[in-house]
Amino acid sequence: MARKPARFSGGARLGVSGALVFRSRAGTGDAAIMHPPLDTDEYDVALEQVANSLSKARRVVALTGAGVSAESGLATFRGADGLWEGHRIEDVATPSAFQRDPALVWRFYNARRANLRTVQPNPGHRAFVELEDRLVKRSGGDGAGAFTLATQNVDGLHRAAGSRRVLELHGSLQRVRCTRCSHLAATDEALPDLPHCPQCGHLLRPDVVWFHEMLPAEIWREAAQATAICECFLVVGTSAIVYPAAGLIDAARAAGAMVVEINPEATSASRRGGLALRGRSGEILPQLMQRLRGEKT
């Protein structure tokens, strides 16, 4: 029998998108104008409803984006004009850019790789680890499929925090692969502007998905399969405009999963229904874990 979407009560209100919107007590700024803060009781009710859903769900999927990493202080490398060294990010993150000027592309990615050494996982990352541990333990088995974290981030912070089932949809800055042979290696060492393969001597490239490239087939298949059978789907720190990753949200809704968005501001995901908790993931996710532990926030 197909699952029915969760129903909400207790002071919830519908936003203009049809999504139920609740704001964290810490929420401020432009987002607060878009979705005026609800009182503490309403926000607590929303937290309790999400925590209750998580406590009952046998399979949970989380889709995370750059907003989670931004709370660790990870730089975007875009200037005020949206450019990096006079170039659009899209112009240094495509196969054609690499063919045209591989040294320029590697300077960009080496700067990003170096920045990773200056940041650490934040409370949001660690809350995901606790959620995974809880779901796997409750499954009573090997925990296969109990929790899946599909991330668009390439910084490796989810793994650094301790998350185990992480599907890196867009690859990882901490891996390199050869442009000619099958060489693939993890490395956090500083690399020259034109690193070469130790096996065949051809150029290495970052093991990330550039614009105009396909997602890793096996990783995408696992993400789609996990979404198709999940009972709760968390959308955290992503604007939900980059496809095909954003399409997982619609797939979760079609499967009858409860969809919960956690973002400071409304995004494309907000227009697709579900429950929206407005605030920082590093504040809201730990609050949800407190509820699951039976503690009041």
C-alpha positions in Angstrom: 0.0 0.0 0.0 1.4 3.4 -0.9 2.3 5.7 2.0 0.3 8.8 2.4 2.1 12.1 2.9 2.3 13.3 6.5 -0.4 15.7 7.7 0.4 18.6 10.0 -1.5 20.6 12.5 -0.9 22.6 15.6 -0.5 26.1 14.3 1.1 25.3 11.0 0.5 27.7 8.1 0.9 27.3 4.4 3.4 29.5 2.6 2.7 30.9 -0.9 4.4 27.8 -2.3 2.1 25.3 -0.6 5.0 24.3 1.7 4.5 24.4 5.5 7.0 27.0 6.8 8.3 27.3 10.3 11.2 29.6 11.3 14.0 28.8 13.7 14.1 31.2 16.7 17.5 32.3 15.5 16.2 33.2 12.0 16.8 36.8 11.0 17.5 38.9 7.9 15.8 39.0 4.5 14.5 35.4 5.0 12.5 36.6 8.0 10.8 39.1 5.8 9.9 36.4 3.2 8.6 34.1 5.9 7.8 36.0 9.1 8.9 34.2 12.3 6.3 32.0 14.0 6.1 32.0 17.7 8.1 29.5 19.8 5.2 27.1 20.3 4.6 26.7 16.5 8.3 26.1 15.8 8.5 23.5 18.7 5.5 21.7 17.2 7.2 21.6 13.8 10.4 20.2 15.3 8.4 17.6 17.2 6.6 16.5 14.1 9.8 16.1 12.1 11.5 14.3 15.0 8.5 12.0 15.3 8.7 11.2 11.6 12.4 10.4 11.9 11.8 8.3 14.9 9.3 6.1 13.0 11.0 6.1 9.6 12.9 2.9 8.6 14.7 4.6 5.7 15.8 8.2 5.5 17.6 10.1 2.7 19.3 13.5 3.1 20.3 15.7 0.2 22.8 18.3 1.2 24.3 21.3 -0.6 26.7 24.2 -0.2 24.8 25.8 2.6 25.9 23.0 5.0 29.6 23.6 4.1 29.2 27.4 4.3 28.5 27.0 8.0 32.0 25.6 8.4 33.3 28.8 6.8 34.2 27.2 3.5 34.8 30.0 0.9 32.9 30.1 -2.3 35.8 31.7 -4.3 33.4 34.0 -6.0 34.1 37.7 -5.8 31.5 40.4 -5.4 31.1 40.4 -9.2 30.6 36.7 -9.2 33.9 36.0 -10.9 37.2 34.3 -9.9 40.3 36.0 -11.2 38.1 37.6 -13.9 36.6 34.3 -14.9 33.1 32.9 -14.4 33.2 29.8 -12.2 31.4 28.0 -15.1 34.4 28.8 -17.3 36.9 27.0 -15.0 34.7 24.0 -14.3 34.0 22.5 -17.7 35.8 19.9 -19.8 36.4 22.5 -22.5 38.0 24.9 -20.0 40.4 22.1 -19.0 41.3 21.4 -22.6 41.9 25.1 -23.2 43.9 26.0 -20.1 44.5 23.1 -17.7 46.9 25.1 -15.5 44.2 27.8 -14.9 41.7 25.1 -13.9 44.1 23.4 -11.6 45.0 26.8 -9.9 41.3 27.2 -9.2 40.9 23.7 -7.7 44.2 23.8 -5.9 43.0 26.9 -4.1 39.8 25.1 -3.2 41.8 22.1 -2.0 44.0 24.3 0.1 41.0 25.9 1.7 39.7 22.5 2.9 42.7 22.3 5.3 41.4 25.4 7.1 37.9 24.1 7.9 36.3 21.4 10.1 32.8 19.7 10.1 30.2 21.8 11.9 27.3 20.7 14.3 25.1 20.0 11.2 27.6 17.5 9.9 27.9 15.8 13.3 24.1 15.7 13.7 23.9 13.7 10.5 26.4 11.2 12.0 24.2 10.8 15.0 21.1 10.3 12.9 22.8 7.6 10.8 24.1 5.8 14.0 20.6 5.9 15.4 18.9 4.6 12.3 21.5 1.8 11.7 21.3 0.7 15.3 17.5 0.6 15.2 17.5 -1.4 12.0 18.9 -4.4 14.0 21.0 -5.6 11.1 23.8 -4.2 9.1 21.9 -1.0 8.5 22.0 -1.2 4.8 19.6 1.4 3.4 18.6 2.8 6.7 20.3 6.1 6.0 21.7 7.6 2.8 23.4 10.9 2.6 23.5 12.2 -1.0 25.6 15.3 -1.2 26.3 17.8 -3.9 29.3 19.0 -1.9 32.8 18.0 -3.0 34.7 19.0 0.2 34.6 15.6 2.1 33.3 17.2 5.3 30.5 14.7 5.7 33.1 11.8 5.7 35.4 13.8 7.9 32.6 14.1 10.5 32.1 10.4 10.5 29.2 9.8 8.1 29.6 6.3 6.5 27.0 6.0 3.7 27.8 9.1 1.7 27.0 9.3 -2.0 29.2 12.1 -3.5 27.0 13.0 -6.4 29.5 15.6 -7.8 32.7 13.8 -6.8 35.4 14.9 -4.4 38.2 17.5 -4.3 40.2 15.0 -2.3 40.5 12.6 -5.3 42.3 12.9 -8.6 42.0 10.7 -11.7 43.9 10.4 -14.9 42.6 11.8 -18.2 43.9 8.8 -20.0 44.2 5.7 -17.9 42.1 4.3 -15.1 44.3 5.7 -12.3 42.2 7.1 -9.4 43.7 8.2 -6.1 42.8 10.0 -2.9 45.2 12.8 -1.9 45.2 15.8 0.3 48.7 16.9 -0.6 49.5 20.1 -2.4 49.7 19.6 -6.2 51.5 21.5 -8.9 49.6 23.5 -11.5 49.9 20.6 -13.9 50.0 17.3 -12.0 50.7 14.2 -14.0 49.7 10.6 -13.6 52.3 8.4 -11.9 51.3 5.4 -14.1 51.1 6.8 -17.6 52.4 10.3 -17.4 49.3 12.0 -18.7 47.5 14.9 -17.0 45.5 14.3 -13.8 42.2 16.1 -13.2 40.1 16.6 -10.1 37.7 13.8 -9.6 34.7 16.1 -9.6 31.7 16.5 -12.0 32.1 19.5 -14.2 29.4 21.4 -15.9 28.2 19.4 -19.0 29.4 16.1 -17.5 27.3 13.2 -16.3 27.0 12.2 -12.7 28.8 8.9 -11.7 26.4 6.3 -12.9 26.6 3.9 -10.0 26.4 6.7 -7.4 23.4 8.2 -9.1 21.7 4.8 -9.3 22.2 4.2 -5.5 20.8 7.7 -4.7 17.8 7.1 -6.9 17.1 3.7 -5.5 17.4 4.9 -1.9 15.1 7.8 -2.6 12.4 5.6 -4.2 12.0 3.6 -1.0 12.6 6.3 1.7 10.0 7.4 4.2 11.6 10.7 5.1 13.6 12.9 2.8 15.6 15.8 4.2 16.6 18.7 1.9 19.4 20.6 3.7 21.5 23.6 2.6 20.8 23.4 -1.1 19.1 25.8 -3.5 17.7 22.8 -5.4 18.3 24.2 -8.8 21.2 21.9 -9.9 19.9 18.9 -11.8 19.7 16.0 -11.8 20.4 16.1 -8.0 17.4 18.3 -7.4 15.2 15.9 -9.1 15.5 13.5 -6.1 13.1 15.8 -4.2 10.3 15.2 -6.7 11.1 11.5 -6.7 10.8 11.4 -2.9 7.4 13.1 -3.1 6.3 10.7 -5.8 7.3 7.8 -3.5 5.1 9.3 -0.7 8.0 10.3 1.6 7.7 13.1 4.0 9.9 15.9 2.5 11.5 18.4 5.0 13.5 21.4 3.8 16.0 23.0 6.2 17.3 26.2 4.8 17.7 29.8 6.0 15.6 31.1 3.0 13.0 29.8 0.6 14.5 27.9 -2.4 13.2 26.1 -5.4 12.5 23.2 -3.1 10.1 25.3 -1.1 7.7 25.4 -4.1 7.3 21.6 -4.1 5.4 21.2 -0.9 6.4 19.5 2.3 7.6 21.1 5.6 10.1 23.9 5.7 12.2 24.7 8.8 13.8 28.1 8.3 17.2 28.4 9.9 20.8 27.2 9.9 21.3 23.5 9.5 23.9 23.6 12.3 21.2 24.8 14.7 18.1 22.9 13.5 19.7 19.5 13.0 21.2 19.3 16.5 17.8 20.4 17.9 16.1 17.5 16.0 18.7 15.1 17.5 17.9 16.4 20.9 14.2 15.6 20.3 15.1 12.1 19.2 17.1 11.6 22.4 14.0 12.8 24.4 15.5 16.1 25.3 13.7 19.4 25.0 15.5 22.2 23.1 
